[in-house]
Amino acid sequence: RMNLKAMKVKYKGAKQGHSLLKKKSDALTAKFRGMLREIVETKREVGEELRQASFALAKAGWAAGDFKQQVLEQVKRPSVSLKVTGENVAGVRLPVFQMHHDPSADAGAGNIGVGAGGQVILAAKEKYQKALAALVRLASLQTAFFTLDEEIKMTNRRVNALDNVVLPRIDGGINYITKELDEMEREEFFRLKKIQEKKKDKAAAAEAAAAAGAEAGAAFEQAGDDDLIF
């Protein structure tokens, strides 16, 4: 009975774990589908931003000539940095990339193309900054997407293991112990019944013997002994 109680507690815990993992899988799957739609939209946005940036760079080259060397000379430190943070989704930490732009690092870039094409160069720079931001967002989504995909697969494997292996095994153990206990109870009931029948038979035999003895005594008293005459 202690084993049966322990198995029932184990079954209840496994059932609760199965329910929690199923809810986690559903939450991750919903996030996964939403992220997939967002990735498709961001890819389209990246393509459009890069197309506009390339066109703006071609216009800047036509207006100001080859200004690559001037850009390299003006660059002292990077103006864009990347920071990795995290987002918690159903207990899963997903990486998130955040782009930070430091305008002070671009102070010297304003002198490029002063003679000709300065505004066009600045417009090309802004287009490429937008394209870079879209690329960072796409990289963040795809990295989180792959992380989420692996976590969903692992969670589903655990759910399937509980559903198809652990829970049926515990349930089979509970059924086996229950059948054994029922069999033991039937055997105990049959044994007690036999004992009671034997006691009843013994009591009936004792009553019958007592009744027979009483009848014999009564018959002897009634018959008595004949008087002796001397």
N, C-alpha and C positions, 0 to 999 in steps of 0.2 A: 504493500500500500504506500509506503514511503517512496518507492521507485515510481509508482504511478503518479503520485503528487509531484515529484521532481520532473517527470516527463511532461506533465500538463503545464507546469511553470515554464519549462523550456519551450514548449510549443507556443505558449502565449507570447513569450519574448520574441521567438522567431516570426510569429505572425505580425507583431508590432513592427519589427525590423523590416519585414517585407512591405508593410503599408507605407512606412516612412521612405524607403528606397523607391517605391513606385511613385510617390508624390514628388520626390526629388527628380526622378527621371522625367516625369511629365513637365515639371517646371523648367528643367534644362532643355527639353525638346521644344517647348514653346519659345524659349529664348533663342534656341538654335535656328528655328524657322524665321523669327523676326530678324535675326542677324544676317541670315542668308539674303533676305529681301534688301536689307540695308547695304550689303556688299554689292549686290547687283546695281543698285542705284548709285553707289559711290564709284563703282568702276566706270559707269557712264559719265559721271561728273568728272572723274580724273581724265578720261579721254577727251572730253570737251575742253577742260582747262589746259591740257597739254597742247591741244590743237591751237587754242588761242594764244598760248605762250610762244609757241613756235612761230606763229604768224607775226606776233609782236616783235620777236627777235629778228625776223627777216626784215621787218620795216625799220627797226633800229639800225641794222647793218646797212641798209640802203641809204638811210638818212645820215648816219654818222661815220660810216666806214667801219673798218676793223678796230674795235675798241677793247678787245680782250686783254691786251697788254696793260692798258690803263686800269682796268678792273683789278688785275692781279697786283699792280703796284699799290692800289688804294687799300687793299684788304690787309688788315693787321691782325684781326682776330675774328672768329666766326660770329655772325649776328644771329644765327639760329641754333638753338640747342634742343635736345630731346630728353624728356623726363618720362620714366616708366612708373606708373602707379598701378593700382589694382581695383577691380570691381568684384564684389562678392555676390554670387548668384547661387542660391540654394547651397551654401557652404563651399562653393567652388570659387577660387580666386582667379579671375581672368585678367591678363595683362592689358593695360591701357596706355598707349603712347600719347604724350602731350607735347606739342611743339611750342617753344617759347622764342619770341623774337625780341632782340635787343636793338632798338632804333639807334642808340648811340654808337653802335659798331658800324653803322652805315653812314656816319657823318661825312666821310670823305667821298662817298659815292656821288654826292650831289654835284661835285666839280667835274664829273665825267661828261663830256659832250657839251661843254659850255659854249664852245664855238659853233657847233652845229649838232642838232638832233638830241639835245639834252632831255626834252620832254618825252620824246619817243623812247629813249633809253629807260627813263624812270617808269614809263608805262609798261615796258617789257619786264622790268624788275618786279613790278606789282603783280603782273600776270604769273610770273614764275613763283612768286611767294604763295599765291593762291593755289597754284598747281602742286607746290610742295606740301602745303597744308592738307590738300585732298589726298595726296599720296601717303602722308603720315596717318591720316584717318583710315585709309584703306588697309595699310599695313597693320594698324592696331586691330581692325575688325577681323582680318584674316588670321592673325596670330591667335586672337581670342576664339575664333571659329574652330581652328584646329584643336586648341586646348579643350574646348567644349565638346567637340566630337569624340575625343579620346575619353573624356569623363563620362559621356553618355554611354559609350560602348562598355566601359567598366561597370557602370551602375546597372546597365541592363543584364550584364553577365551575372552580377550578384543577385538581381531579382529572379532571373531564370534558375540560378542554383538553389535559391530558397524555395522557389515554386515547384521545381521538378525533382529536387534531391532531398534537401533538408526537411522541409515540411512533410512530404510523404513518408520519409524514414521515421520521423518522430511520431507521426500519426499511426504508422504500422506498429511501432513499439507500444504505444498506448493501447491499441486494439489487442495486441498479444497479451499484455499484462492484464487487461480487463477480462479477456477470455479465461486466462489462467485463474484469476481470482473468482470468476463465476463458477468454474469447474471445482475449485476448492470449496466454495460455499455449498455447491450441490453435494459434494462428497461428505461434507460435515453434516448437512441436513439429513442425508441418507443414513449416516452413522448414528446420529442422535435418534432418528426414527427407529432404527433397529434396536438401539439400547432401550428405548421406551417400550417397544413391543416385547422385548425379553423381560423387562421388569413387570409388564402387565401379565405375561404368561406365568412368570414366577409367582406373582401375587395371586393369580387365579388358581394356580396349582396349590398354593398354600391355603387359600380359602376352601378349595375342594377337599384337601386333606383334613382341614379343621372340621369341615361339615361332616365328612365321613366319620371322623373320630367321635364327634358329638352324637351322631346317629347310633354308632355302635354302643356308646355308653348308655344312651337312653334305652336301647333294646335290652341291654344286660340288666338294667335296673328293673325294667318291666318284667322280665322273666323271673328274676330272683332265684332263691334256693328252696327246695322242699324241706318241711320241718322233719327233724329226725325224732323217732319215738323209741325210747329205751324201755 
